[in-house]
Amino acid sequence: MTSSKSTVNRLLRSERLHPFRYTTVQGLKPDDFQKRVAFCEWLLQQQNTDNGFIAHILWTDESCFTRDEVFNHHNSHMWFQVNTHAIRPQKHQERWSLNVWAGILGDRRLRPYLLPERLSGQSYSVFLNEVLTEFLDDIPLAAIQELWFQHDGAPAHFCAPLRGWLDMEYPGRWIGRGGPVLWPPRSPDLTPLDFFLWGHLKELVYRDVVTTQMDLVARLHAACTSVDPAMLQRVMTAIPRRAQACLDMHGGHFEHLL
């Protein structure tokens, strides 16, 4: 015997139960917890020693932008006096994607850059050596000398020549897989590009149907202009709070508590 939806809802209300949304998190492996604890302890210790330390870290990441990105239909309505039966095409036969790099340094947002769709250690090394150094030309020399470079443990980030270049360019001052400071795997909740920037940009980029790659690129650059220094300053203040929340959860998930 099955109960009607209204009966179920009435029973739930009678028990004073309420609907709540899930918080999507990255799955963790058993070895991840201690690595997350170690990184957060190190980060907070550095921040306590130098209150501006987090602003010295160049946080970097890559994200994939596709034609058929997830779209929030709950935020999309067309208001008319009668139903126009409007449609929204998706799942196009012609598919493409863009691999976008971005960086955040304190209250500065480095402009996005299109990387090869299949990133290799060699192409990533060329980007860091030739493109990133150009991006940093506008940064004062004193800030460059204090700069820490951060990236995650993606395979392209781990090749030996690349790590050698980082050791030479940022001696003792880079965070990543195999680096002087280990970036904990499966930790998008600790980097501002994942917990803030990518979601913010995609919310703007995919408000309307994306038609071409050029359209997507134009929207991406337009969305980036909405990220101002005041916004990034607020994001920087969230990083130590997240690190402390991670410690409070002994390296486990914490975003559902924020």
Solvent accessible surface area in square Angstrom, and as a share of the most:
residue,aa,sasa,rsa
1,M,243,1.08
2,T,129,0.75
3,S,72,0.47
4,S,62,0.40
5,K,164,0.69
6,S,71,0.46
7,T,39,0.22
8,V,65,0.37
9,N,53,0.27
10,R,131,0.48
11,L,107,0.53
12,L,80,0.40
13,R,159,0.58
14,S,79,0.51
15,E,120,0.54
16,R,202,0.74
17,L,101,0.50
18,H,127,0.57
19,P,131,0.82
20,F,173,0.72
21,R,221,0.81
22,Y,218,0.83
23,T,67,0.39
24,T,128,0.74
25,V,61,0.35
26,Q,83,0.37
27,G,47,0.45
28,L,35,0.17
29,K,115,0.49
30,P,119,0.75
31,D,104,0.54
32,D,1,0.00
33,F,79,0.33
34,Q,119,0.53
35,K,78,0.33
36,R,0,0.00
37,V,22,0.12
38,A,51,0.39
39,F,5,0.02
40,C,0,0.00
41,E,94,0.42
42,W,48,0.17
43,L,2,0.01
44,L,26,0.13
45,Q,119,0.53
46,Q,55,0.24
47,Q,30,0.14
48,N,130,0.67
49,T,116,0.67
50,D,61,0.32
51,N,129,0.66
52,G,32,0.31
53,F,12,0.05
54,I,4,0.02
55,A,45,0.35
56,H,45,0.20
57,I,0,0.00
58,L,0,0.00
59,W,0,0.00
60,T,2,0.01
61,D,10,0.05
62,E,33,0.15
63,S,16,0.11
64,C,66,0.40
65,F,0,0.00
66,T,40,0.24
67,R,44,0.16
68,D,40,0.21
69,E,42,0.19
70,V,138,0.79
71,F,31,0.13
72,N,73,0.37
73,H,103,0.46
74,H,149,0.67
75,N,105,0.54
76,S,52,0.34
77,H,123,0.55
78,M,124,0.55
79,W,218,0.77
80,F,126,0.53
81,Q,189,0.84
82,V,114,0.65
83,N,107,0.55
84,T,69,0.40
85,H,140,0.63
86,A,59,0.46
87,I,156,0.79
88,R,73,0.27
89,P,77,0.48
90,Q,96,0.43
91,K,130,0.55
92,H,37,0.17
93,Q,188,0.84
94,E,118,0.53
95,R,172,0.63
96,W,33,0.12
97,S,22,0.14
98,L,18,0.09
99,N,21,0.11
100,V,0,0.00
101,W,0,0.00
102,A,2,0.02
103,G,0,0.00
104,I,0,0.00
105,L,13,0.07
106,G,7,0.07
107,D,55,0.29
108,R,102,0.37
109,R,68,0.25
110,L,13,0.06
111,R,124,0.45
112,P,11,0.07
113,Y,77,0.29
114,L,76,0.38
115,L,12,0.06
116,P,67,0.42
117,E,121,0.54
118,R,217,0.79
119,L,39,0.20
120,S,54,0.35
121,G,14,0.14
122,Q,146,0.65
123,S,30,0.19
124,Y,0,0.00
125,S,29,0.19
126,V,71,0.41
127,F,6,0.02
128,L,0,0.00
129,N,80,0.41
130,E,109,0.49
131,V,25,0.15
132,L,0,0.00
133,T,48,0.28
134,E,100,0.45
135,F,20,0.08
136,L,14,0.07
137,D,107,0.55
138,D,119,0.62
139,I,15,0.08
140,P,75,0.47
141,L,127,0.63
142,A,69,0.54
143,A,34,0.26
144,I,45,0.23
145,Q,114,0.51
146,E,90,0.40
147,L,1,0.00
148,W,36,0.12
149,F,0,0.00
150,Q,2,0.01
151,H,1,0.00
152,D,43,0.22
153,G,30,0.29
154,A,33,0.26
155,P,116,0.73
156,A,11,0.09
157,H,0,0.00
158,F,63,0.26
159,C,39,0.24
160,A,66,0.51
161,P,103,0.65
162,L,1,0.01
163,R,64,0.23
164,G,39,0.37
165,W,37,0.13
166,L,0,0.00
167,D,71,0.37
168,M,142,0.63
169,E,73,0.33
170,Y,10,0.04
171,P,80,0.51
172,G,43,0.42
173,R,52,0.19
174,W,1,0.00
175,I,0,0.00
176,G,0,0.00
177,R,98,0.36
178,G,47,0.45
179,G,20,0.19
180,P,69,0.43
181,V,20,0.11
182,L,76,0.38
183,W,10,0.03
184,P,0,0.00
185,P,38,0.24
186,R,81,0.29
187,S,3,0.02
188,P,44,0.27
189,D,13,0.07
190,L,6,0.03
191,T,7,0.04
192,P,0,0.00
193,L,0,0.00
194,D,57,0.30
195,F,42,0.18
196,F,37,0.15
197,L,1,0.00
198,W,13,0.05
199,G,47,0.45
200,H,46,0.21
201,L,1,0.00
202,K,42,0.18
203,E,93,0.42
204,L,45,0.22
205,V,0,0.00
206,Y,14,0.05
207,R,154,0.56
208,D,94,0.49
209,V,46,0.26
210,V,4,0.02
211,T,78,0.45
212,T,69,0.40
213,Q,78,0.35
214,M,161,0.72
215,D,37,0.19
216,L,0,0.00
217,V,36,0.21
218,A,62,0.48
219,R,57,0.21
220,L,1,0.00
221,H,83,0.37
222,A,63,0.49
223,A,5,0.04
224,C,4,0.03
225,T,103,0.60
226,S,45,0.29
227,V,9,0.05
228,D,64,0.33
229,P,76,0.48
230,A,52,0.40
231,M,38,0.17
232,L,1,0.01
233,Q,99,0.44
234,R,149,0.54
235,V,12,0.07
236,M,20,0.09
237,T,75,0.44
238,A,15,0.12
239,I,3,0.02
240,P,30,0.19
241,R,148,0.54
242,R,31,0.11
243,A,1,0.00
244,Q,83,0.37
245,A,17,0.13
246,C,0,0.00
247,L,36,0.18
248,D,88,0.46
249,M,72,0.32
250,H,146,0.65
251,G,0,0.00
252,G,7,0.06
253,H,54,0.24
254,F,0,0.00
255,E,47,0.21
256,H,100,0.45
257,L,108,0.54
258,L,113,0.56
